[in-house]
Amino acid sequence: MVDRRSVLKGGAALGIAGVTGILKSSPSYAQKMDAAKKWVENEFNPSTLSKDEQMAEMEWFVNAAKPFAGMKLSAVSESLKVHDYESKVLTKAFGEITGIDVNHDIMDEGTLVDKIEVEMQSGRPIYDFWMNDSDFIGTHPRYKDIVGGSLTDFMAGDGKDVTSPTLDLEDFMGLSFGTFTDGKLYQLPDQQFANLYWFRYDWFQRPDLKSRFKSKYGYELGVPVNWSAYEDIADFFTNEVKEIDGQRVYGHMDYGKKDPSLGWRFTDAWLSMAGAGDRGLPNGKPVDEWGIRLENGVPVGSSITRGGDANGPAAVYALTKYIEWLKKYAPPEAAGMDFLESGPVVGQGHVAQQIFWYSAFTDSARSSAAVMNPDGTPKWRMAPSPHGAYWKEGMKLGYQDVGCWTMLKYAPLQNVKAGWLYAQFCTSKTVTLKKALVSLHLIRESDVWHPALTELAPKVGGLVEFYRSPARKQWTPTGVNVPDYGKMAQVWWQNIANAISGQVTPQEAMDGLARDQDAIMARIEKSGVQGPLGPKLNKPETAEYWFAKAEKDGNLAPQRKLANEKPQGETIDYDTLIKSWPSTPPKKS
């Protein structure tokens, strides 16, 4: 038996990651089909497929896996409930049905990113295949590190015999997130969660609070449409209401610890929520929410002097508001918390709203009696996030985390092909609805509209309604403009932390960020490692040059500084908003 440590130390030097070996005598066809029947009947229900359709899909896996029976594979994903289910349950099912043993490791996202960067740079496999965020969609194609050149080419070539006829790519809600500028698919979505607005629905419905709010601010207490309303509501609960049922309450929650997760707080679309970047979905064109300008598929700069928007007025406004709200309206301890520490805080019952709340924390909020009703329904709801003063129709409005099966080219082809079977098993229609009910990660359009989700909806506070709404298309991951996610993500939290501490102003912090991003792109350009689609920085011009060019070309970024960054607050009634969304599936074209 070869353990992982031996593989990492010696196997990689031999060009192997998951060492192929016979673990035991392979079960017979009849035994595998019996196992499939057991799993379909006892675990994989409900499903959008009938039992016969599920068994037909499982039979395809049994037959496709014959050449790989007895192999041992290695895979890795970040620590999320959905991946725990895959690691503990789906590996067992897949092994019994196919005879392929998958060791599915779980680790924190930062460590995973470090490891995949090592594999990409060394060309030596650490794992046979990876669960890696689609935030790398600008990275993998430029480094040419996907098996077959792209997943599209792999499925048509070496992977054709192991690509399921029932994969149904068009059913994946996040397919565009794994697609590069050439129109080819590079990563297959496996899990996704959105970054939404969270609020205490019960408090927002109280007549006394509604009356007090309208008397002070002149409009209705409701779901904030813009940041002005969010700020007013934050001020109202923190400084006017102050106490509910004997408990000190706050109108805002966030986190501010100097830590890598502080970078996610901003790269996860905070700047686009403010209105930085351009119109366009899934990401702004030509300037995205990282402030990076893309011309003919080539990143050309993020500084305003190079046509970017990382340090433009909208980006500075985004950082300024973040710091102001953290210090004025959040609980005092929030500034010292990181992403994981802050997530469950709303469940303690003393927070009125949170503008930047990941739906991955839904289970945590549901497990807290302080914010749940006795009948199992929540006292809170989640809704679309409000937008900042620079935001315009046609821009993205929030972030969606999409973990994707990523088949790098460095492991032996047989291992990658066998791994591709596991990736499709985890995303098959036989499996995904049950996986969604366990983990609250929805990836298929067909699952979203299943009656089981209708039954679940009242218990998860707006999550199902959001995924059924047209609004969800404005929530997208990092896109194709970012040429090296792993390296560039590092410079965000360091610059932002300096502004939180008061060492530098928000403008100086964003200037530093833009400078650091451009420096990384300059190094990539000089190395030539990314070829014709790698960065090629614009020569510096004045900010006025780029303001005028954006206006002339009919684009937004970079925008000039607004005279008024706090327009009139605007809200919408939550129930009215929900009723405005469709209640039946969209018709397929």
C-alpha positions, 0 to 999 in steps of 0.5 A: 500500500502506498500512502499519500505522503509517499506519493507526494514525496516520491510518486510525483517525481515519477509523474503519478499522483493517485497510484493505480493499484488493485485494492481488492477483487472487483465486484461482478456486474450483477453485484455492482447493479445490486449496489446501484439499486440499493443506493437509488432506493435507500439514499438517492431520493428524491430525484428529478429522474424516475427510478428506472432512469436512475438505474439506467444512469447508474448502469452507464457508470457501471459499464464506463468504469470497467477499464478502471475497476480496482483503481485508487484515486485522489481528489480534494475539495474545500471544507463545506458540508456539501463536500463532506457528503461527497467525501463520506457518502458519495465515495462509498456509493461510487466505489460499490457501484464502479469498483473505483476507490476515491480518497476525497480529501477535505481542507481549508480553501487557503491551503487548497489554493496553495497546493493547486498553485504548487501543482500548476507551477511544478507540473507534478501531480499532487492529486488526480483531480481537484475541486477548485473554484470557478474564480480560476476561470481566468487562470487555468486557460491561460496556463493551459493546464486543463486535460485535453486543452479544455473540458470541452475538447477532453469530452470530445476526445480522450474523455469521450468514452467516459462522458455520460450521455445524461450529463445534460450540461445545459441543466447546470445553472453555473455553466457560464462560470466555467466557460472562458472567452473562447466559449469552451468549458474548462471547469464543471460546477459541483456546488454553489452558494450566493452572497446575499442580504440577510435580515430579521423579517420579524423585526421589519414587520413590527408596526412600532418599528415600521412607524418609528423608521418612517417617521425618522427617514421618510420612507418604509422600513423594508428590504434596502434596494440601495446602500443609502437605505441599508445605512439608514436601517443600520443607523436606526437599529444601532443608534435609535432602537438600541434594544429589543426584548432587553437585548442590545441590538445592532443594525449591521454585521461584518468582519475585519480581522487582518487575515486572508478571508478579508480579501474574499470580503472584497474580491467576492464582488463588493466593488461591483455591488458599489458600482465599480466596473462595467455592465455585463454578465457574468462579469463587467466588460471591459472592466470587471469587479476586480478593476481589471480591464480586458481588451481582446481577451488580454488583461491590460491593467487595473490602475485607473491610469491604465484604464482599470478601476481598482482605485477609481472613485467607485472602488474607494467609495466601496472601501470607505463605506465598508470601514464606516459601517464596520466601525459605526454600526456593527457589534464591537467584536466584529472588527476582530473576527474573520470570515468563519467567526463572523458567519454564525453571529446573526444566529445569536439574535442581536443583529437586524441585517447583514449586507454581505452574508453567504448562504452557506451559513444557512444551516448555522442560522437554522440551528439557532433557537434565537432566530427560529420560530417554534414551528421550524420556520426562520424569523429571518429572510435572505434577499437580493443585496442592495447596490451602491451609488455608482451601480447601474442596471446591467451590472452584476450585483453580487457574488456566487461561489461555484466550486468546480471539478477541475481536471488538470493535465498533470496526473496520468490520463487513466487516473484523470478519466476515472476521476472524471467519472467520479466528478460526473457521478457527484453531479448526476441527476441521480444524485444532485437533488438529494445532495442539495437537500442535505447541503443546500447547494443547488447546481441544476435548474431541474432540481430548483423546481422540484416539489421537494424544494417547494416543500423546503422553501419555508424553512430556508428563508428565501434561498429557494425563491432566490434560485428560482428568480431571474435575479440570481443571474446577477450573482456571479463568481470572479471571471476571465479578466483575472489572469492568476487568481491565486497570486492576485487574491493575496494582495487584497487583504493586505492593502485593505487591512492597512485602511481598516487600521487607519495606517492609510486612507481608503484612496491610498489603500486602493492605490496600493492594491491597483499598483500591486495587481499591476506589478503581478501582471507585469511579471507574468507579461515579462515571463511570457508564460501565459502566451498571447492571452497573458497580460500586456499592460497599457501605458499609463495615461491620466485618469481624465483620459480614461474617464473621457474614453469610457464616456466616448465608448459608451462604457462605465468604468472608470466613473468620475466621482459623484457629487452625492454618494448618498442618494435617497434611500429606497426599500421594497416590501419583502413579500411584494418582491417575492410575489414579483418573481416567477412561480413556474419554471422558465420555458426551455428554448 
